Amino acid sequence: MKEEKIELPIRSALIPNFYQNFHCLAQACKDSCCMGWNITFDKKDYLRLRRLDAPEELKARLEQSVRRERKNEHDGILYGKFDLASNNGRCPFLNTEGLCDIQCACGHEALPLVCTSYPRKTVYSYAAKEYTLSLSCEGVLQQLWDLPNGVEFVEDPLPKTEYKKVSVVPGESLGLYFTPVRELCIDILQDRAMPLTQRMLSLGLVLQRLQKEDWAAFRPGLWEQQITSLVAENDLLEIPGDRRLYLMQNIRVLDAISAQERDWPKDVYSALGVERKIAAGPQSTTLTTVFFFRSLRKSPGKIPRSLFRPGIFL
């Protein structure tokens, strides 16, 4: 007999302590979100942009550069886009001063949702309505770098209009235990008594163990005790798994970050007897995370946005 779903009521918001302080760097940004990737929007924004009450010169540019996605390629959400392809990958409304001509002429409210919301994002988890900021934004990285005591989270009550219920089937996933599991993962990442590399590897062991859990028999209190003991006893001097494969992936990620502009990887590949090749494919979340943190410690604000896009890693 199929188990009935349990409805988890979401009544609170979870917000990182730096969220409210975010502001766009505008012309000071060295890696603008107005260049190098698609800027798409829904039908409502598409029609509003095409009918925008704007100066004649801007109206003509809107007619030329606000394009429809092909019918078989959009789902109603990605209905339209700015034509960056005809402008060398640059938004046609990004002026030479690094500012938006639409916003300058018509105000912030004239922009499509993607422009007013990025890098902000909200999602309902099993625990709360969560507010996040994308690490692909230079302004977010700058804020993170300047936090004296690391990231903290604030929990606020939601207005009734934003209440929601999330369904979960007992025994099928970690839904019922999402909060204690994630809290433990965050505690590991914020334990500055351990070097950062050890924290990342400890987290990897925890996530690996989670994949093998029997959720029907899961006991969060006992699990937390076992994991805390595992992390405390394991000095992680040895990289778990296939050491050569792990190191090879690290080298390839470093190669991708350097955009193949340096000659140093050639000597490494030659010594290993491996062909130097970066294949397009799904992004490796684990490697992205490891190298994001390592890079962030050394050069904040200089991490290429390509690090956070699919198709870069193995």
C-alpha atoms as a printed R data frame, in Angstrom:
    type eleno elety resid chain resno      x      y       z
1   ATOM     1    CA   MET     A     1  0.000  0.000   0.000
2   ATOM     2    CA   LYS     A     2  1.362  3.378  -1.003
3   ATOM     3    CA   GLU     A     3  2.172  5.648   1.915
4   ATOM     4    CA   GLU     A     4  0.240  8.882   2.179
5   ATOM     5    CA   LYS     A     5  2.013 12.163   1.699
6   ATOM     6    CA   ILE     A     6  2.733 14.428   4.625
7   ATOM     7    CA   GLU     A     7  2.157 18.148   4.120
8   ATOM     8    CA   LEU     A     8  4.910 20.275   5.647
9   ATOM     9    CA   PRO     A     9  3.687 23.828   6.326
10  ATOM    10    CA   ILE     A    10  6.108 26.581   5.300
11  ATOM    11    CA   ARG     A    11  5.548 29.618   7.497
12  ATOM    12    CA   SER     A    12  8.973 31.273   7.692
13  ATOM    13    CA   ALA     A    13 11.637 32.848   5.500
14  ATOM    14    CA   LEU     A    14 15.337 31.979   5.745
15  ATOM    15    CA   ILE     A    15 17.584 34.848   4.689
16  ATOM    16    CA   PRO     A    16 21.418 35.106   4.697
17  ATOM    17    CA   ASN     A    17 22.606 38.056   6.751
18  ATOM    18    CA   PHE     A    18 24.171 39.836   3.765
19  ATOM    19    CA   TYR     A    19 21.120 39.526   1.460
20  ATOM    20    CA   GLN     A    20 19.548 42.907   2.233
21  ATOM    21    CA   ASN     A    21 22.848 44.733   1.719
22  ATOM    22    CA   PHE     A    22 23.321 43.610  -1.876
23  ATOM    23    CA   HIS     A    23 23.454 46.245  -4.565
24  ATOM    24    CA   CYS     A    24 24.487 46.105  -8.201
25  ATOM    25    CA   LEU     A    25 28.019 47.339  -8.881
26  ATOM    26    CA   ALA     A    26 26.771 48.767 -12.208
27  ATOM    27    CA   GLN     A    27 29.610 50.370 -14.159
28  ATOM    28    CA   ALA     A    28 32.149 49.278 -11.511
29  ATOM    29    CA   CYS     A    29 31.496 45.596 -12.289
30  ATOM    30    CA   LYS     A    30 34.354 43.919 -14.150
31  ATOM    31    CA   ASP     A    31 32.312 40.860 -15.165
32  ATOM    32    CA   SER     A    32 28.923 42.242 -16.181
33  ATOM    33    CA   CYS     A    33 25.834 40.013 -16.217
34  ATOM    34    CA   CYS     A    34 24.787 42.011 -19.313
35  ATOM    35    CA   MET     A    35 27.418 40.212 -21.385
36  ATOM    36    CA   GLY     A    36 28.193 36.653 -22.348
37  ATOM    37    CA   TRP     A    37 24.979 34.765 -21.577
38  ATOM    38    CA   ASN     A    38 21.326 34.720 -22.624
39  ATOM    39    CA   ILE     A    39 18.935 37.302 -21.163
40  ATOM    40    CA   THR     A    40 15.463 35.781 -21.505
41  ATOM    41    CA   PHE     A    41 12.026 36.714 -20.146
42  ATOM    42    CA   ASP     A    42  8.367 35.666 -20.170
43  ATOM    43    CA   LYS     A    43  5.555 36.799 -22.450
44  ATOM    44    CA   LYS     A    44  4.411 39.528 -20.062
45  ATOM    45    CA   ASP     A    45  7.831 41.197 -20.033
46  ATOM    46    CA   TYR     A    46  8.219 40.704 -23.784
47  ATOM    47    CA   LEU     A    47  4.964 42.523 -24.581
48  ATOM    48    CA   ARG     A    48  5.665 45.274 -22.059
49  ATOM    49    CA   LEU     A    49  9.109 45.946 -23.543
50  ATOM    50    CA   ARG     A    50  7.709 46.082 -27.064
51  ATOM    51    CA   ARG     A    51  5.037 48.580 -25.962
52  ATOM    52    CA   LEU     A    52  7.265 50.604 -23.653
53  ATOM    53    CA   ASP     A    53  6.682 54.362 -23.602
54  ATOM    54    CA   ALA     A    54 10.234 55.352 -24.451
55  ATOM    55    CA   PRO     A    55 12.102 57.968 -26.509
56  ATOM    56    CA   GLU     A    56 11.885 57.281 -30.242
57  ATOM    57    CA   GLU     A    57 15.514 56.244 -30.603
58  ATOM    58    CA   LEU     A    58 15.175 53.733 -27.764
59  ATOM    59    CA   LYS     A    59 11.849 52.492 -29.155
60  ATOM    60    CA   ALA     A    60 13.521 51.681 -32.457
61  ATOM    61    CA   ARG     A    61 16.247 49.719 -30.658
62  ATOM    62    CA   LEU     A    62 13.651 47.852 -28.609
63  ATOM    63    CA   GLU     A    63 11.827 46.808 -31.785
64  ATOM    64    CA   GLN     A    64 15.083 45.593 -33.283
65  ATOM    65    CA   SER     A    65 16.641 43.911 -30.252
66  ATOM    66    CA   VAL     A    66 13.715 42.451 -28.259
67  ATOM    67    CA   ARG     A    67 13.206 39.107 -29.997
68  ATOM    68    CA   ARG     A    68 10.780 36.208 -29.749
69  ATOM    69    CA   GLU     A    69 12.081 32.750 -29.028
70  ATOM    70    CA   ARG     A    70 11.004 30.207 -31.619
71  ATOM    71    CA   LYS     A    71  7.698 28.638 -30.645
72  ATOM    72    CA   ASN     A    72  9.130 25.134 -30.387
73  ATOM    73    CA   GLU     A    73 11.960 26.390 -28.152
74  ATOM    74    CA   HIS     A    74 10.051 28.263 -25.444
75  ATOM    75    CA   ASP     A    75  7.701 27.103 -22.702
76  ATOM    76    CA   GLY     A    76  5.925 30.379 -22.014
77  ATOM    77    CA   ILE     A    77  8.520 31.356 -19.422
78  ATOM    78    CA   LEU     A    78 11.427 31.798 -21.828
79  ATOM    79    CA   TYR     A    79  9.224 33.601 -24.348
80  ATOM    80    CA   GLY     A    80 11.493 36.439 -25.430
81  ATOM    81    CA   LYS     A    81 15.096 37.604 -25.213
82  ATOM    82    CA   PHE     A    82 17.469 40.476 -25.840
83  ATOM    83    CA   ASP     A    83 19.457 39.945 -29.020
84  ATOM    84    CA   LEU     A    84 23.008 39.640 -27.751
85  ATOM    85    CA   ALA     A    85 24.163 37.513 -30.690
86  ATOM    86    CA   SER     A    86 24.067 40.477 -33.076
87  ATOM    87    CA   ASN     A    87 26.007 42.613 -30.623
88  ATOM    88    CA   ASN     A    88 29.075 40.451 -29.925
89  ATOM    89    CA   GLY     A    89 27.486 38.842 -26.874
90  ATOM    90    CA   ARG     A    90 26.762 42.185 -25.230
91  ATOM    91    CA   CYS     A    91 23.281 43.403 -24.262
92  ATOM    92    CA   PRO     A    92 22.271 45.982 -26.881
93  ATOM    93    CA   PHE     A    93 21.065 48.300 -24.109
94  ATOM    94    CA   LEU     A    94 24.317 48.282 -22.123
95  ATOM    95    CA   ASN     A    95 25.931 51.616 -22.916
96  ATOM    96    CA   THR     A    96 29.605 52.542 -23.012
97  ATOM    97    CA   GLU     A    97 29.474 53.738 -19.398
98  ATOM    98    CA   GLY     A    98 28.353 50.304 -18.228
99  ATOM    99    CA   LEU     A    99 24.793 51.428 -17.480
100 ATOM   100    CA   CYS     A   100 21.421 50.293 -18.883
101 ATOM   101    CA   ASP     A   101 19.810 52.607 -21.421
102 ATOM   102    CA   ILE     A   102 16.336 51.230 -20.618
103 ATOM   103    CA   GLN     A   103 16.721 51.990 -16.920
104 ATOM   104    CA   CYS     A   104 18.322 55.385 -17.568
105 ATOM   105    CA   ALA     A   105 15.484 56.466 -19.867
106 ATOM   106    CA   CYS     A   106 12.436 54.756 -18.334
107 ATOM   107    CA   GLY     A   107 13.335 53.817 -14.769
108 ATOM   108    CA   HIS     A   108 14.020 50.601 -12.887
109 ATOM   109    CA   GLU     A   109 10.399 49.421 -13.185
110 ATOM   110    CA   ALA     A   110 10.724 49.221 -16.985
111 ATOM   111    CA   LEU     A   111 13.240 46.368 -16.801
112 ATOM   112    CA   PRO     A   112 12.211 42.707 -17.239
113 ATOM   113    CA   LEU     A   113 12.069 40.547 -14.133
114 ATOM   114    CA   VAL     A   114 15.354 38.786 -14.935
115 ATOM   115    CA   CYS     A   115 17.208 42.113 -14.782
116 ATOM   116    CA   THR     A   116 15.545 43.378 -11.595
117 ATOM   117    CA   SER     A   117 15.841 40.088  -9.709
118 ATOM   118    CA   TYR     A   118 19.300 38.714 -10.649
119 ATOM   119    CA   PRO     A   119 21.310 37.614  -8.693
120 ATOM   120    CA   ARG     A   120 18.444 37.194  -6.203
121 ATOM   121    CA   LYS     A   121 16.448 33.981  -6.102
122 ATOM   122    CA   THR     A   122 13.789 32.480  -3.853
123 ATOM   123    CA   VAL     A   123 12.827 28.834  -3.482
124 ATOM   124    CA   TYR     A   124 10.583 26.880  -1.138
125 ATOM   125    CA   SER     A   125 12.557 24.117   0.548
126 ATOM   126    CA   TYR     A   126 11.282 21.555   3.056
127 ATOM   127    CA   ALA     A   127 12.151 24.039   5.801
128 ATOM   128    CA   ALA     A   128 11.351 27.568   4.656
129 ATOM   129    CA   LYS     A   129 11.034 30.042   1.827
130 ATOM   130    CA   GLU     A   130 14.715 30.610   1.180
131 ATOM   131    CA   TYR     A   131 16.330 33.715  -0.201
132 ATOM   132    CA   THR     A   132 19.651 33.324  -1.982
133 ATOM   133    CA   LEU     A   133 22.132 35.299  -4.062
134 ATOM   134    CA   SER     A   134 23.953 33.702  -6.999
135 ATOM   135    CA   LEU     A   135 27.722 33.346  -6.663
136 ATOM   136    CA   SER     A   136 28.063 34.135 -10.375
137 ATOM   137    CA   CYS     A   137 27.699 37.830  -9.456
138 ATOM   138    CA   GLU     A   138 30.824 39.807  -8.631
139 ATOM   139    CA   GLY     A   139 28.921 41.994  -6.181
140 ATOM   140    CA   VAL     A   140 27.867 38.944  -4.172
141 ATOM   141    CA   LEU     A   141 31.433 37.625  -4.026
142 ATOM   142    CA   GLN     A   142 32.604 41.030  -2.852
143 ATOM   143    CA   GLN     A   143 30.090 40.987  -0.008
144 ATOM   144    CA   LEU     A   144 31.013 37.446   1.016
145 ATOM   145    CA   TRP     A   145 34.685 38.342   1.062
146 ATOM   146    CA   ASP     A   146 34.052 41.279   3.389
147 ATOM   147    CA   LEU     A   147 31.979 39.362   5.980
148 ATOM   148    CA   PRO     A   148 34.056 39.421   9.202
149 ATOM   149    CA   ASN     A   149 32.307 36.483  10.886
150 ATOM   150    CA   GLY     A   150 31.155 34.378   7.936
151 ATOM   151    CA   VAL     A   151 27.598 33.767   6.758
152 ATOM   152    CA   GLU     A   152 24.752 33.723   9.250
153 ATOM   153    CA   PHE     A   153 21.046 33.202   8.602
154 ATOM   154    CA   VAL     A   154 18.003 35.122   9.813
155 ATOM   155    CA   GLU     A   155 14.603 33.439  10.149
156 ATOM   156    CA   ASP     A   156 11.575 35.720   9.801
157 ATOM   157    CA   PRO     A   157  7.842 34.896   9.733
158 ATOM   158    CA   LEU     A   158  6.205 34.958   6.298
159 ATOM   159    CA   PRO     A   159  3.091 36.989   5.535
160 ATOM   160    CA   LYS     A   160  0.052 34.716   5.185
161 ATOM   161    CA   THR     A   161 -0.094 35.374   1.438
162 ATOM   162    CA   GLU     A   162  3.226 33.532   1.077
163 ATOM   163    CA   TYR     A   163  2.326 30.476   3.165
164 ATOM   164    CA   LYS     A   164  2.807 27.199   1.346
165 ATOM   165    CA   LYS     A   165  2.716 23.440   1.918
166 ATOM   166    CA   VAL     A   166  5.412 21.078   0.669
167 ATOM   167    CA   SER     A   167  4.506 17.429   0.184
168 ATOM   168    CA   VAL     A   168  6.793 14.593   1.226
169 ATOM   169    CA   VAL     A   169  6.333 10.807   1.323
170 ATOM   170    CA   PRO     A   170  7.888  9.282   4.472
171 ATOM   171    CA   GLY     A   171 10.723  6.907   3.697
172 ATOM   172    CA   GLU     A   172 11.286  8.119   0.132
173 ATOM   173    CA   SER     A   173 13.680 11.022   0.720
174 ATOM   174    CA   LEU     A   174 15.301 13.200   3.350
175 ATOM   175    CA   GLY     A   175 12.393 15.678   3.181
176 ATOM   176    CA   LEU     A   176 11.285 15.091   6.759
177 ATOM   177    CA   TYR     A   177 14.868 15.402   8.019
178 ATOM   178    CA   PHE     A   178 16.037 18.166   5.701
179 ATOM   179    CA   THR     A   179 16.552 20.774   8.422
180 ATOM   180    CA   PRO     A   180 18.822 18.829  10.842
181 ATOM   181    CA   VAL     A   181 20.826 17.309   7.987
182 ATOM   182    CA   ARG     A   182 21.521 20.653   6.380
183 ATOM   183    CA   GLU     A   183 22.281 22.331   9.687
184 ATOM   184    CA   LEU     A   184 24.958 19.734  10.323
185 ATOM   185    CA   CYS     A   185 26.436 20.283   6.847
186 ATOM   186    CA   ILE     A   186 26.597 24.035   7.468
187 ATOM   187    CA   ASP     A   187 28.203 23.439  10.880
188 ATOM   188    CA   ILE     A   188 30.946 21.399   9.186
189 ATOM   189    CA   LEU     A   189 31.592 24.129   6.593
190 ATOM   190    CA   GLN     A   190 31.768 26.816   9.285
191 ATOM   191    CA   ASP     A   191 34.048 24.891  11.645
192 ATOM   192    CA   ARG     A   192 37.146 27.058  11.333
193 ATOM   193    CA   ALA     A   193 39.091 24.769  13.646
194 ATOM   194    CA   MET     A   194 39.602 22.652  10.510
195 ATOM   195    CA   PRO     A   195 41.424 23.785   7.340
196 ATOM   196    CA   LEU     A   196 39.036 24.583   4.481
197 ATOM   197    CA   THR     A   197 40.161 21.581   2.427
198 ATOM   198    CA   GLN     A   198 39.419 19.261   5.356
199 ATOM   199    CA   ARG     A   199 35.973 20.806   5.786
200 ATOM   200    CA   MET     A   200 35.176 20.231   2.115
201 ATOM   201    CA   LEU     A   201 36.353 16.627   2.225
202 ATOM   202    CA   SER     A   202 34.421 16.025   5.466
203 ATOM   203    CA   LEU     A   203 31.292 17.345   3.789
204 ATOM   204    CA   GLY     A   204 31.952 15.041   0.829
205 ATOM   205    CA   LEU     A   205 32.053 12.032   3.161
206 ATOM   206    CA   VAL     A   206 28.784 13.107   4.788
207 ATOM   207    CA   LEU     A   207 27.016 13.515   1.445
208 ATOM   208    CA   GLN     A   208 28.394 10.193   0.254
209 ATOM   209    CA   ARG     A   209 26.969  8.519   3.326
210 ATOM   210    CA   LEU     A   210 23.593 10.221   2.859
211 ATOM   211    CA   GLN     A   211 23.222  8.588  -0.557
212 ATOM   212    CA   LYS     A   212 23.221  5.173   1.128
213 ATOM   213    CA   GLU     A   213 20.744  5.989   3.911
214 ATOM   214    CA   ASP     A   214 17.511  4.058   4.427
215 ATOM   215    CA   TRP     A   215 15.114  6.960   4.960
216 ATOM   216    CA   ALA     A   216 12.398  4.688   6.353
217 ATOM   217    CA   ALA     A   217 14.708  3.778   9.246
218 ATOM   218    CA   PHE     A   218 16.513  7.118   9.487
219 ATOM   219    CA   ARG     A   219 16.994  8.586  12.970
220 ATOM   220    CA   PRO     A   220 18.347 12.140  12.738
221 ATOM   221    CA   GLY     A   221 19.658 12.327  16.318
222 ATOM   222    CA   LEU     A   222 21.630  9.083  16.044
223 ATOM   223    CA   TRP     A   223 22.849  9.996  12.565
224 ATOM   224    CA   GLU     A   224 24.143 13.355  13.801
225 ATOM   225    CA   GLN     A   225 26.090 11.658  16.596
226 ATOM   226    CA   GLN     A   226 27.643  9.186  14.156
227 ATOM   227    CA   ILE     A   227 28.611 11.890  11.655
228 ATOM   228    CA   THR     A   228 30.067 14.169  14.342
229 ATOM   229    CA   SER     A   229 32.187 11.253  15.564
230 ATOM   230    CA   LEU     A   230 33.239 10.372  11.996
231 ATOM   231    CA   VAL     A   231 34.395 13.912  11.221
232 ATOM   232    CA   ALA     A   232 36.207 14.260  14.555
233 ATOM   233    CA   GLU     A   233 38.107 10.980  14.209
234 ATOM   234    CA   ASN     A   234 38.966 11.174  10.516
235 ATOM   235    CA   ASP     A   235 41.991 13.382   9.854
236 ATOM   236    CA   LEU     A   236 41.437 12.973   6.097
237 ATOM   237    CA   LEU     A   237 45.122 12.880   5.314
238 ATOM   238    CA   GLU     A   238 44.344 10.600   2.382
239 ATOM   239    CA   ILE     A   239 42.029 11.603  -0.428
240 ATOM   240    CA   PRO     A   240 39.238  8.989  -0.544
241 ATOM   241    CA   GLY     A   241 38.547  7.132  -3.771
242 ATOM   242    CA   ASP     A   242 40.631  7.124  -6.956
243 ATOM   243    CA   ARG     A   243 43.502  9.495  -6.152
244 ATOM   244    CA   ARG     A   244 44.814  9.729  -9.724
245 ATOM   245    CA   LEU     A   245 41.358 10.488 -11.134
246 ATOM   246    CA   TYR     A   246 40.772 13.077  -8.413
247 ATOM   247    CA   LEU     A   247 44.060 14.861  -9.156
248 ATOM   248    CA   MET     A   248 43.484 14.677 -12.911
249 ATOM   249    CA   GLN     A   249 40.092 16.331 -12.551
250 ATOM   250    CA   ASN     A   250 41.642 19.044 -10.395
251 ATOM   251    CA   ILE     A   251 44.265 19.759 -13.046
252 ATOM   252    CA   ARG     A   252 41.617 19.984 -15.761
253 ATOM   253    CA   VAL     A   253 39.518 22.366 -13.691
254 ATOM   254    CA   LEU     A   254 42.546 24.609 -13.121
255 ATOM   255    CA   ASP     A   255 43.208 24.440 -16.855
256 ATOM   256    CA   ALA     A   256 39.637 25.564 -17.569
257 ATOM   257    CA   ILE     A   257 39.880 28.439 -15.079
258 ATOM   258    CA   SER     A   258 43.059 29.689 -16.742
259 ATOM   259    CA   ALA     A   259 41.151 29.679 -20.091
260 ATOM   260    CA   GLN     A   260 44.091 27.876 -21.703
261 ATOM   261    CA   GLU     A   261 46.016 31.145 -21.761
262 ATOM   262    CA   ARG     A   262 49.041 29.762 -19.951
263 ATOM   263    CA   ASP     A   263 51.526 27.096 -20.934
264 ATOM   264    CA   TRP     A   264 51.948 25.480 -17.512
265 ATOM   265    CA   PRO     A   265 49.238 22.778 -18.039
266 ATOM   266    CA   LYS     A   266 51.089 21.393 -21.083
267 ATOM   267    CA   ASP     A   267 54.032 20.220 -18.957
268 ATOM   268    CA   VAL     A   268 51.690 18.615 -16.415
269 ATOM   269    CA   TYR     A   269 49.685 16.748 -19.056
270 ATOM   270    CA   SER     A   270 52.886 15.659 -20.769
271 ATOM   271    CA   ALA     A   271 54.330 14.301 -17.519
272 ATOM   272    CA   LEU     A   272 51.128 12.342 -16.867
273 ATOM   273    CA   GLY     A   273 50.960 11.077 -20.447
274 ATOM   274    CA   VAL     A   274 47.425 12.429 -20.853
275 ATOM   275    CA   GLU     A   275 46.039 14.368 -23.817
276 ATOM   276    CA   ARG     A   276 45.129 17.950 -22.968
277 ATOM   277    CA   LYS     A   277 41.423 18.211 -23.721
278 ATOM   278    CA   ILE     A   278 38.500 19.996 -22.054
279 ATOM   279    CA   ALA     A   279 35.256 18.335 -23.052
280 ATOM   280    CA   ALA     A   280 31.855 20.058 -23.005
281 ATOM   281    CA   GLY     A   281 29.475 18.388 -20.611
282 ATOM   282    CA   PRO     A   282 27.548 18.692 -17.356
283 ATOM   283    CA   GLN     A   283 29.071 20.908 -14.733
284 ATOM   284    CA   SER     A   284 30.790 19.160 -11.848
285 ATOM   285    CA   THR     A   285 29.223 20.667  -8.746
286 ATOM   286    CA   THR     A   286 31.774 19.205  -6.346
287 ATOM   287    CA   LEU     A   287 34.775 20.472  -8.286
288 ATOM   288    CA   THR     A   288 33.141 23.842  -8.844
289 ATOM   289    CA   THR     A   289 32.582 24.188  -5.097
290 ATOM   290    CA   VAL     A   290 36.118 23.162  -4.145
291 ATOM   291    CA   PHE     A   291 37.785 25.480  -6.596
292 ATOM   292    CA   PHE     A   292 35.380 28.335  -5.961
293 ATOM   293    CA   PHE     A   293 36.353 28.403  -2.287
294 ATOM   294    CA   ARG     A   294 40.061 27.986  -3.013
295 ATOM   295    CA   SER     A   295 39.974 30.781  -5.590
296 ATOM   296    CA   LEU     A   296 37.855 33.006  -3.377
297 ATOM   297    CA   ARG     A   297 40.468 32.898  -0.632
298 ATOM   298    CA   LYS     A   298 43.130 34.223  -2.993
299 ATOM   299    CA   SER     A   299 41.484 36.524  -5.529
300 ATOM   300    CA   PRO     A   300 37.944 37.742  -4.750
301 ATOM   301    CA   GLY     A   301 36.181 39.434  -7.635
302 ATOM   302    CA   LYS     A   302 38.446 37.838 -10.252
303 ATOM   303    CA   ILE     A   303 36.690 34.480 -10.631
304 ATOM   304    CA   PRO     A   304 35.352 34.114 -14.195
305 ATOM   305    CA   ARG     A   305 31.596 33.688 -14.558
306 ATOM   306    CA   SER     A   306 32.308 30.678 -16.788
307 ATOM   307    CA   LEU     A   307 33.167 28.826 -13.577
308 ATOM   308    CA   PHE     A   308 29.464 28.715 -12.782
309 ATOM   309    CA   ARG     A   309 28.131 27.752 -16.230
310 ATOM   310    CA   PRO     A   310 27.376 24.290 -17.613
311 ATOM   311    CA   GLY     A   311 29.684 22.890 -20.263
312 ATOM   312    CA   ILE     A   312 33.011 23.949 -18.798
313 ATOM   313    CA   PHE     A   313 33.985 20.912 -16.750
314 ATOM   314    CA   LEU     A   314 34.317 17.213 -17.479
